[in-house]
């Protein structure tokens, strides 16, 4: 179930962010539920999944470092406090395919202005340009390694958030699974009953887990293809023409490498699920859902139209029948932000890869026939897997902008001169982050 807001004043947009539905995530070890100031968070127990593969030694090393940081970093922060007013909240900005850190120039400046000194805003640079083509998993591991290095150098950090654009959102989803640790602590703000007074919510449970040894707060994506780009109008510049969409899958690897296969869901062996399907579950490749569920807030910003790279359905994690007709009027104070929905988690046993999906995948890989059946099965399983978590979904529409066809770049103001239509979106992101920080500070003062 989703709660929708079409028009609201700026304070009310964020004040209504929290909800804590008692919908458990099924687990093989134990079932529990936790609440959060912004979005529902699940237990970090393992979700059952019928597939997986062994990870590399580097992957294991990063997870070990993350677990080590939990005990070392947090004990230091709790014992010494933040007496020097050093930043305690790390915000990692992640760019997309064939992109550069400079894409965040405007957004970084605005976030610094809005958020103040409590935030350490770090623009990732480990996956520039052609490195984004080596695969979502490889880029995710590089990002995880980069984040760990930042955390090691900044001893005052206690919290961590991610803000990612386009393909960078998938890199970030993979990275947090590498950095995830189920290690728990009995102290700290997340467990303070004072949080419940301020947010009027149930008590937050620190047992959600940690990311890089820090408390995970926000996971935000801007126009990210969470369901890949295969299917009707998922890659909008193909205009929804069936023959073009059919030809795109086998051609994509020649232009965007291994990443292309993963985005079109044709990677891996026929009898194994594609990476993006694995990333909608907890499996041997990673605790993907537990890692996402550790964040207090999970937010997806999606362009409802004029985005030539990423379709509305995949960026907002919705089925075709769930799209409907978006509002055309912007929310007060946030131009081109037209709707905010709060979607409750829906219990599910985890994505499946049934025999018919294996057969359809094999056919799709070999002959490009029967691809519709394969995609429909896979997409539905991905949606069910990701909807185990609560999401805040923010729809953006640049239909009235001077250059609406720049929507994919407008949403993060990639270039201030060309893409300034998106400043309201960045302001909305900044205000959401700031409101959460202010609420935590008020809770701590009780």
C-alpha positions in Angstrom: 0.0 0.0 0.0 1.3 3.5 -0.9 0.4 6.8 0.7 0.4 9.6 -1.8 1.0 13.4 -1.5 0.2 15.6 -4.4 0.4 19.1 -2.9 2.0 20.1 0.4 3.9 22.9 2.0 7.6 22.3 2.3 7.6 21.3 6.1 4.7 18.9 5.6 6.4 16.9 2.9 9.0 15.7 5.3 7.0 15.7 8.5 4.8 12.9 7.0 7.8 10.8 6.1 7.7 8.3 8.9 5.7 5.1 9.2 6.3 1.8 10.9 4.0 -0.9 9.7 4.4 -4.2 11.5 5.1 -6.2 8.4 7.8 -8.7 9.0 10.4 -10.0 6.5 10.5 -13.8 6.4 13.7 -15.1 7.8 15.3 -18.5 8.1 16.7 -17.7 11.6 14.3 -15.3 13.3 11.5 -12.8 12.5 11.5 -9.3 13.8 10.4 -5.9 12.7 11.9 -2.5 13.2 10.7 1.0 12.6 12.5 4.0 11.4 12.0 7.8 11.2 11.5 7.7 7.4 10.9 4.3 5.9 10.3 0.9 7.3 13.4 -1.2 7.9 13.4 -5.0 8.0 15.2 -7.4 10.3 18.7 -8.0 9.1 18.3 -11.7 9.3 19.0 -13.7 6.2 16.2 -14.0 3.7 15.8 -17.3 2.1 17.0 -17.5 -1.5 17.5 -20.5 -3.8 20.5 -19.1 -5.6 24.0 -17.6 -5.1 27.7 -18.0 -5.8 31.0 -17.6 -4.0 32.4 -14.2 -3.7 36.1 -13.3 -4.2 38.7 -12.8 -1.5 38.6 -9.0 -1.9 34.9 -9.1 -1.3 35.4 -11.0 1.9 38.3 -8.7 3.0 36.1 -5.7 2.6 33.3 -7.3 4.7 35.9 -8.2 7.4 37.1 -4.6 7.4 33.6 -3.3 7.8 32.9 -5.6 10.7 36.2 -4.5 12.3 35.3 -0.9 11.9 32.1 -1.5 13.9 33.9 -2.3 17.0 36.9 0.1 16.6 35.2 3.1 15.1 32.1 3.1 17.2 33.8 2.6 20.5 36.1 5.5 19.7 33.1 7.8 18.7 31.1 6.8 21.8 33.9 7.3 24.2 35.4 10.6 22.9 32.3 12.2 21.4 32.5 14.9 18.7 34.2 17.6 20.7 35.9 19.2 17.8 32.7 19.6 15.7 34.2 17.3 13.1 31.6 15.8 10.7 29.9 12.7 12.0 27.7 11.9 8.9 29.3 10.6 5.7 27.3 11.3 2.6 28.7 9.5 -0.5 27.7 10.8 -3.9 27.9 8.2 -6.8 27.7 9.1 -10.5 26.4 7.0 -13.3 27.6 5.4 -16.5 30.4 7.1 -18.6 30.3 9.9 -16.0 32.7 11.8 -13.8 32.8 13.2 -10.3 32.4 16.7 -11.7 28.8 15.8 -12.5 28.1 16.5 -8.9 29.6 20.0 -8.8 26.3 21.9 -8.4 24.6 19.3 -6.1 27.7 19.0 -3.9 27.8 22.8 -3.4 24.1 23.0 -2.6 24.2 20.1 -0.2 27.2 21.6 1.7 25.2 24.9 1.9 22.1 23.2 3.2 23.5 20.5 5.5 26.3 22.3 7.3 29.4 21.0 9.0 27.9 17.8 10.4 28.1 16.2 7.0 31.3 15.0 5.3 30.2 15.0 1.6 32.4 12.7 -0.5 32.2 12.4 -4.2 33.2 8.9 -5.4 35.9 8.8 -8.1 36.6 5.1 -8.2 34.4 4.3 -11.2 35.0 7.1 -13.7 34.2 6.8 -17.5 35.0 3.4 -18.9 35.3 1.8 -15.5 31.6 1.8 -15.3 31.4 -0.7 -18.1 33.2 -3.6 -16.3 30.1 -4.7 -14.5 27.9 -3.6 -11.7 29.5 -6.0 -9.3 33.1 -4.9 -10.1 32.2 -1.3 -9.8 30.3 -2.0 -6.5 33.4 -3.6 -5.0 35.6 -0.7 -6.1 33.1 1.7 -4.5 33.0 -0.3 -1.3 36.8 -0.3 -1.1 36.8 3.5 -1.6 34.2 4.1 1.1 36.2 2.0 3.6 39.3 4.1 2.9 37.3 7.3 3.7 35.9 5.8 6.9 39.3 4.7 8.1 40.7 8.3 7.6 37.8 10.0 9.4 37.5 8.8 13.0 34.7 11.2 13.9 32.1 9.5 11.6 29.1 7.7 13.1 26.6 7.7 10.3 26.5 7.0 6.6 24.2 7.8 3.6 24.3 7.4 -0.1 23.0 9.6 -2.9 23.5 8.1 -6.4 22.5 9.0 -9.9 21.5 6.6 -12.7 23.7 3.5 -12.9 25.5 4.7 -9.7 22.5 3.6 -7.7 23.1 0.0 -8.7 26.8 0.4 -7.9 25.8 1.7 -4.5 23.3 -1.1 -3.9 26.1 -3.7 -4.5 28.6 -1.7 -2.5 26.4 -1.6 0.6 26.0 -5.4 0.5 29.8 -5.7 0.6 30.0 -3.1 3.5 27.1 -4.6 5.4 27.6 -6.1 8.9 24.9 -7.5 11.1 27.0 -6.6 14.2 24.8 -4.8 16.6 25.3 -2.3 19.4 23.2 -1.6 22.5 23.8 2.1 22.6 23.5 5.1 20.3 20.7 7.3 19.0 18.8 4.8 16.9 17.8 3.0 20.1 16.9 6.1 22.1 13.3 6.3 23.1 13.6 10.0 22.6 13.5 9.4 18.9 10.0 8.1 19.3 8.9 11.3 21.0 10.1 13.5 18.2 9.1 11.3 15.3 6.0 9.8 17.0 7.1 6.4 15.9 7.8 3.1 17.5 11.3 2.5 18.9 14.0 2.1 16.3 16.1 -1.1 16.5 19.8 -0.8 16.0 19.8 -4.5 15.0 19.2 -3.4 11.5 22.9 -3.7 11.0 25.8 -1.4 10.0 27.4 -0.2 6.8 31.2 0.2 6.9 30.9 0.2 10.7 28.6 3.2 10.6 24.9 3.7 11.2 23.1 3.7 7.9 20.6 6.6 7.5 19.6 7.4 3.9 19.9 5.5 0.6 18.7 7.7 -2.2 18.8 7.2 -5.9 18.0 9.5 -8.8 16.8 8.0 -12.0 18.4 4.6 -11.3 17.4 1.5 -13.4 16.7 -0.7 -10.4 14.9 -3.3 -12.6 17.4 -3.1 -15.5 16.6 -1.6 -18.9 14.9 -4.6 -20.6 11.3 -4.3 -21.6 8.8 -1.9 -23.0 10.1 1.7 -22.7 12.6 0.8 -20.0 15.2 2.4 -22.3 13.1 5.3 -23.6 15.4 6.4 -26.5 14.3 3.2 -28.3 10.8 4.8 -28.4 9.1 1.5 -27.3 9.6 0.1 -30.8 9.6 -3.7 -30.3 12.2 -4.6 -32.9 14.7 -2.0 -31.5 14.1 -3.2 -28.0 14.7 -6.8 -29.2 17.9 -5.9 -31.0 19.3 -3.8 -28.1 20.1 -6.7 -25.8 22.6 -8.5 -28.0 24.1 -5.3 -29.2 24.5 -3.6 -25.8 27.7 -5.5 -24.7 29.5 -4.0 -27.7 28.9 -0.5 -26.4 28.6 -0.8 -22.7 30.5 -4.1 -22.0 29.7 -6.5 -19.2 27.5 -3.8 -17.6 25.2 -4.0 -20.6 24.6 -7.7 -20.2 23.7 -7.2 -16.6 21.3 -4.3 -17.4 19.6 -6.4 -20.0 19.4 -9.4 -17.7 21.3 -11.7 -20.0 24.4 -12.1 -17.9 25.4 -15.4 -16.3 24.6 -19.0 -17.2 21.1 -20.0 -18.3 20.5 -22.0 -15.2 21.4 -19.1 -12.9 19.6 -15.8 -12.2 20.9 -12.5 -13.5 22.8 -10.3 -11.1 20.0 -7.8 -10.7 17.6 -10.6 -9.7 20.2 -11.8 -7.1 20.4 -8.2 -5.9 16.7 -8.3 -5.0 17.4 -11.0 -2.3 19.8 -12.2 0.3 22.0 -14.9 -1.2 25.6 -16.2 -1.2 26.6 -13.2 -3.4 25.6 -10.7 -0.8 23.0 -9.7 1.8 21.5 -7.2 -0.6 18.1 -6.8 1.0 19.4 -6.8 4.6 22.0 -4.1 3.6 19.3 -1.9 2.0 17.0 -2.6 4.9 19.6 -1.4 7.4 19.0 2.2 6.2 16.4 4.3 8.0 15.2 5.7 4.7 15.2 4.3 1.1 14.2 6.9 -1.4 13.9 6.6 -5.2 13.5 9.8 -7.4 12.1 9.0 -10.9 11.4 10.9 -14.0 7.9 10.3 -15.2 8.7 11.3 -18.8 11.4 12.8 -21.1 14.2 10.7 -19.6 15.8 9.2 -22.6 18.0 6.8 -20.6 15.9 5.3 -17.8 12.2 4.6 -17.8 9.7 5.6 -15.1 8.9 2.0 -14.2 12.4 0.8 -13.5 13.5 3.9 -11.7 10.5 3.9 -9.4 10.4 0.1 -8.8 6.8 -0.2 -10.1 4.8 -2.5 -12.3 3.3 -1.1 -15.5 -0.2 -1.1 -14.1 1.0 0.9 -11.0 2.1 3.9 -13.0 -1.1 5.7 -13.6 -1.2 9.4 -14.7 1.2 11.6 -12.7 0.2 15.0 -11.4 1.5 18.0 -13.5 1.7 20.5 -10.7 4.9 20.8 -8.6 4.9 20.5 -4.8 5.2 23.8 -3.1 8.8 25.0 -2.9 10.1 22.1 -5.1 9.7 22.9 -8.8 9.3 19.7 -11.0 8.8 17.5 -8.0 5.2 16.4 -8.6 4.4 13.6 -6.2 5.7 11.8 -3.1 4.5 8.3 -2.1 5.3 6.2 0.9 5.0 2.5 0.1 4.8 0.0 2.9 6.9 -3.2 2.7 5.1 -6.3 1.3 6.2 -9.7 2.9 7.7 -12.2 0.4 9.9 -15.3 0.8 12.4 -13.9 -1.7 12.8 -13.9 -5.5 12.6 -17.2 -7.2 14.2 -18.6 -10.4 11.7 -21.3 -11.5 12.5 -23.8 -14.3 10.4 -21.8 -16.8 12.6 -18.7 -16.1 15.7 -20.8 -16.8 14.3 -22.0 -20.1 13.2 -18.6 -21.1 16.6 -17.1 -20.2 18.4 -19.8 -22.3 16.2 -19.0 -25.2 16.7 -15.3 -24.9 20.4 -15.7 -24.7 20.7 -18.0 -27.8 18.0 -16.8 -30.2 16.5 -13.6 -28.7 13.1 -15.2 -29.0 10.7 -15.6 -26.1 12.4 -12.6 -24.4 9.1 -11.1 -23.3 8.3 -14.1 -21.1 11.8 -14.1 -19.6 11.7 -10.4 -18.8 8.2 -10.5 -17.3 9.1 -13.4 -15.0 12.4 -11.7 -13.9 10.9 -8.2 -13.5 8.1 -9.5 -11.3 10.5 -11.4 -9.1 12.8 -8.3 -8.8 9.8 -6.1 -7.8 8.6 -8.6 -5.2 12.1 -8.9 -3.8 12.6 -5.1 -3.5 9.1 -4.5 -2.2 10.0 -6.5 0.9 11.3 -3.1 2.1 9.4 0.2 2.5 10.3 2.9 0.0 9.6 6.6 -0.4 9.0 7.3 -4.1 9.4 10.8 -5.4 8.2 11.4 -9.0 9.6 14.3 -11.0 8.3 15.8 -14.2 10.2 18.3 -16.4 7.4 18.6 -19.0 7.3 22.4 -18.4 11.1 22.9 -18.4 12.8 24.7 -21.3 14.7 21.6 -22.1 12.5 18.7 -20.9 14.5 16.1 -22.9 17.5 16.7 -20.6 15.4 15.1 -17.7 18.1 12.5 -17.0 20.7 15.1 -16.4 18.3 17.7 -15.0 17.4 15.5 -12.0 20.9 16.0 -10.6 21.8 19.3 -12.3 24.7 17.8 -14.1 25.6 21.1 -15.6 24.3 24.2 -13.9 23.8 26.2 -17.1 22.1 23.4 -19.1 20.3 21.5 -16.5 19.2 24.1 -14.0 15.6 22.9 -14.2 16.5 20.3 -11.6 17.4 22.7 -8.8 14.1 22.0 -7.1 14.9 18.3 -7.0 18.3 18.9 -5.3 16.6 21.2 -2.8 14.1 18.5 -2.0 16.9 16.0 -1.5 18.8 18.4 0.7 15.8 19.3 2.8 15.0 15.6 3.4 18.5 15.0 4.6 18.5 18.1 6.8 15.2 17.3 8.4 16.4 13.8 9.4 19.6 15.4 10.9 17.6 18.0 12.8 15.2 15.3 14.2 18.1 13.3 15.4 19.7 16.3 17.1 16.4 17.1 18.8 16.1 13.6 20.0 19.6 13.6 21.5 18.8 16.7 23.5 15.9 15.1 25.4 
